[in-house]
Amino acid sequence: MSGLRDASGTIVIDEAEAEADIKKIELAKSKLNDAKQILNAANIDGERMYGAARDALEEQLVKIAQDLSDWENRCDDSVRYIRHVVAEYKRIDHEFAAKAKGLK
């Protein structure tokens, strides 16, 4: 999200930018999942590769798949955090609006 402060220096959360960021994160997560499917160790051609080379490749593919899963989880965490921040700022804004009405 860009432009987190307005001209007076007050922190501003732009919901449209937050949703745009979420869409980018979800696209990245989808690409991570696609990569994980492509690199699935079960896809190794058993007839063409065997022995130590196959075992080493399989071990690396399993590690890469775990890394990709971890990154997917981080994407989920990021989306949850962005949504939490937007909701929290909405709540704060609502509270200030209610207090401002009470002062009039």
ZADO-1210 file (C-alpha; in nm, 4 decimals, padded with zeros to 6 digits):
<atoms>
<atom x="00.0000" y="00.0000" z="00.0000" code="MET" pos="1"/>
<atom x="00.1366" y="00.3388" z="-00.0878" code="SER" pos="2"/>
<atom x="00.0450" y="00.6758" z="00.0534" code="GLY" pos="3"/>
<atom x="-00.0148" y="00.5708" z="00.4127" code="LEU" pos="4"/>
<atom x="-00.0202" y="00.9343" z="00.5327" code="ARG" pos="5"/>
<atom x="-00.2334" y="01.2238" z="00.4136" code="ASP" pos="6"/>
<atom x="-00.1188" y="01.5864" z="00.3752" code="ALA" pos="7"/>
<atom x="-00.1569" y="01.6498" z="00.7494" code="SER" pos="8"/>
<atom x="00.0553" y="01.3462" z="00.8350" code="GLY" pos="9"/>
<atom x="-00.2390" y="01.1356" z="00.9507" code="THR" pos="10"/>
<atom x="-00.2168" y="00.7667" z="00.8685" code="ILE" pos="11"/>
<atom x="-00.4664" y="00.6706" z="00.5989" code="VAL" pos="12"/>
<atom x="-00.5610" y="00.3217" z="00.4859" code="ILE" pos="13"/>
<atom x="-00.6874" y="00.3076" z="00.1284" code="ASP" pos="14"/>
<atom x="-00.9243" y="00.0106" z="00.1030" code="GLU" pos="15"/>
<atom x="-00.8942" y="-00.0055" z="-00.2754" code="ALA" pos="16"/>
<atom x="-00.5144" y="-00.0246" z="-00.2530" code="GLU" pos="17"/>
<atom x="-00.5416" y="-00.2884" z="00.0197" code="ALA" pos="18"/>
<atom x="-00.7674" y="-00.5005" z="-00.2026" code="GLU" pos="19"/>
<atom x="-00.5287" y="-00.4511" z="-00.4950" code="ALA" pos="20"/>
<atom x="-00.2438" y="-00.5747" z="-00.2743" code="ASP" pos="21"/>
<atom x="-00.4527" y="-00.8747" z="-00.1688" code="ILE" pos="22"/>
<atom x="-00.5212" y="-00.9610" z="-00.5332" code="LYS" pos="23"/>
<atom x="-00.1474" y="-00.9449" z="-00.6091" code="LYS" pos="24"/>
<atom x="-00.0718" y="-01.1703" z="-00.3131" code="ILE" pos="25"/>
<atom x="-00.3397" y="-01.4187" z="-00.4185" code="GLU" pos="26"/>
<atom x="-00.1960" y="-01.4232" z="-00.7716" code="LEU" pos="27"/>
<atom x="00.1507" y="-01.4892" z="-00.6298" code="ALA" pos="28"/>
<atom x="00.0078" y="-01.7682" z="-00.4142" code="LYS" pos="29"/>
<atom x="-00.1540" y="-01.9232" z="-00.7205" code="SER" pos="30"/>
<atom x="00.1776" y="-01.9139" z="-00.9071" code="LYS" pos="31"/>
<atom x="00.3519" y="-02.0739" z="-00.6091" code="LEU" pos="32"/>
<atom x="00.0954" y="-02.3521" z="-00.6130" code="ASN" pos="33"/>
<atom x="00.1423" y="-02.3992" z="-00.9884" code="ASP" pos="34"/>
<atom x="00.5180" y="-02.4252" z="-00.9380" code="ALA" pos="35"/>
<atom x="00.4685" y="-02.6771" z="-00.6597" code="LYS" pos="36"/>
<atom x="00.2547" y="-02.8925" z="-00.8902" code="GLN" pos="37"/>
<atom x="00.5106" y="-02.8750" z="-01.1705" code="ILE" pos="38"/>
<atom x="00.7958" y="-02.9667" z="-00.9358" code="LEU" pos="39"/>
<atom x="00.6078" y="-03.2498" z="-00.7658" code="ASN" pos="40"/>
<atom x="00.8538" y="-03.5294" z="-00.6916" code="ALA" pos="41"/>
<atom x="00.5950" y="-03.7831" z="-00.8043" code="ALA" pos="42"/>
<atom x="00.6408" y="-03.6546" z="-01.1596" code="ASN" pos="43"/>
<atom x="00.9945" y="-03.7944" z="-01.1849" code="ILE" pos="44"/>
<atom x="01.0170" y="-04.0375" z="-01.4753" code="ASP" pos="45"/>
<atom x="01.1112" y="-04.3618" z="-01.2997" code="GLY" pos="46"/>
<atom x="01.2112" y="-04.5328" z="-01.6219" code="GLU" pos="47"/>
<atom x="01.4618" y="-04.2687" z="-01.7248" code="ARG" pos="48"/>
<atom x="01.6117" y="-04.1826" z="-01.3878" code="MET" pos="49"/>
<atom x="01.6978" y="-04.4114" z="-01.1010" code="TYR" pos="50"/>
<atom x="01.9410" y="-04.4646" z="-00.8162" code="GLY" pos="51"/>
<atom x="02.1258" y="-04.1910" z="-00.6315" code="ALA" pos="52"/>
<atom x="02.0491" y="-03.9233" z="-00.8908" code="ALA" pos="53"/>
<atom x="01.6754" y="-03.9851" z="-00.8601" code="ARG" pos="54"/>
<atom x="01.6949" y="-03.9878" z="-00.4793" code="ASP" pos="55"/>
<atom x="01.8905" y="-03.6619" z="-00.4731" code="ALA" pos="56"/>
<atom x="01.6505" y="-03.4953" z="-00.7142" code="LEU" pos="57"/>
<atom x="01.3497" y="-03.6209" z="-00.5217" code="GLU" pos="58"/>
<atom x="01.4974" y="-03.4918" z="-00.1949" code="GLU" pos="59"/>
<atom x="01.5521" y="-03.1470" z="-00.3452" code="GLN" pos="60"/>
<atom x="01.2053" y="-03.1379" z="-00.4988" code="LEU" pos="61"/>
<atom x="01.0482" y="-03.2247" z="-00.1642" code="VAL" pos="62"/>
<atom x="01.2458" y="-02.9405" z="00.0000" code="LYS" pos="63"/>
<atom x="01.1434" y="-02.6955" z="-00.2713" code="ILE" pos="64"/>
<atom x="00.7791" y="-02.8030" z="-00.2390" code="ALA" pos="65"/>
<atom x="00.7958" y="-02.7381" z="00.1353" code="GLN" pos="66"/>
<atom x="00.9486" y="-02.3940" z="00.0758" code="ASP" pos="67"/>
<atom x="00.6711" y="-02.3152" z="-00.1731" code="LEU" pos="68"/>
<atom x="00.4091" y="-02.4272" z="00.0803" code="SER" pos="69"/>
<atom x="00.5706" y="-02.2046" z="00.3439" code="ASP" pos="70"/>
<atom x="00.5547" y="-01.9094" z="00.1045" code="TRP" pos="71"/>
<atom x="00.1895" y="-01.9857" z="00.0299" code="GLU" pos="72"/>
<atom x="00.1222" y="-01.9789" z="00.4051" code="ASN" pos="73"/>
<atom x="00.3015" y="-01.6443" z="00.4307" code="ARG" pos="74"/>
<atom x="00.0748" y="-01.5149" z="00.1541" code="CYS" pos="75"/>
<atom x="-00.2278" y="-01.6233" z="00.3583" code="ASP" pos="76"/>
<atom x="-00.0811" y="-01.4554" z="00.6677" code="ASP" pos="77"/>
<atom x="-00.0244" y="-01.1334" z="00.4713" code="SER" pos="78"/>
<atom x="-00.3807" y="-01.1287" z="00.3401" code="VAL" pos="79"/>
<atom x="-00.5191" y="-01.1860" z="00.6903" code="ARG" pos="80"/>
<atom x="-00.2992" y="-00.9070" z="00.8283" code="TYR" pos="81"/>
<atom x="-00.4023" y="-00.6575" z="00.5600" code="ILE" pos="82"/>
<atom x="-00.7694" y="-00.7368" z="00.6198" code="ARG" pos="83"/>
<atom x="-00.7173" y="-00.7035" z="00.9962" code="HIS" pos="84"/>
<atom x="-00.5515" y="-00.3617" z="00.9573" code="VAL" pos="85"/>
<atom x="-00.8272" y="-00.2346" z="00.7278" code="VAL" pos="86"/>
<atom x="-01.0953" y="-00.3577" z="00.9699" code="ALA" pos="87"/>
<atom x="-00.9141" y="-00.2010" z="01.2663" code="GLU" pos="88"/>
<atom x="-00.8892" y="00.1363" z="01.0921" code="TYR" pos="89"/>
<atom x="-01.2572" y="00.1175" z="00.9967" code="LYS" pos="90"/>
<atom x="-01.3406" y="00.0514" z="01.3622" code="ARG" pos="91"/>
<atom x="-01.1267" y="00.3450" z="01.4778" code="ILE" pos="92"/>
<atom x="-01.2787" y="00.5707" z="01.2128" code="ASP" pos="93"/>
<atom x="-01.6279" y="00.4676" z="01.3211" code="HIS" pos="94"/>
<atom x="-01.5449" y="00.5419" z="01.6859" code="GLU" pos="95"/>
<atom x="-01.4088" y="00.8877" z="01.6014" code="PHE" pos="96"/>
<atom x="-01.7114" y="00.9630" z="01.3832" code="ALA" pos="97"/>
<atom x="-01.9431" y="00.8635" z="01.6681" code="ALA" pos="98"/>
<atom x="-01.7487" y="01.0838" z="01.9145" code="LYS" pos="99"/>
<atom x="-01.7539" y="01.3731" z="01.6694" code="ALA" pos="100"/>
<atom x="-02.1320" y="01.3462" z="01.6415" code="LYS" pos="101"/>
<atom x="-02.1553" y="01.3547" z="02.0184" code="GLY" pos="102"/>
<atom x="-01.9554" y="01.6805" z="02.0333" code="LEU" pos="103"/>
<atom x="-02.1857" y="01.8666" z="01.7962" code="LYS" pos="104"/>
</atoms>
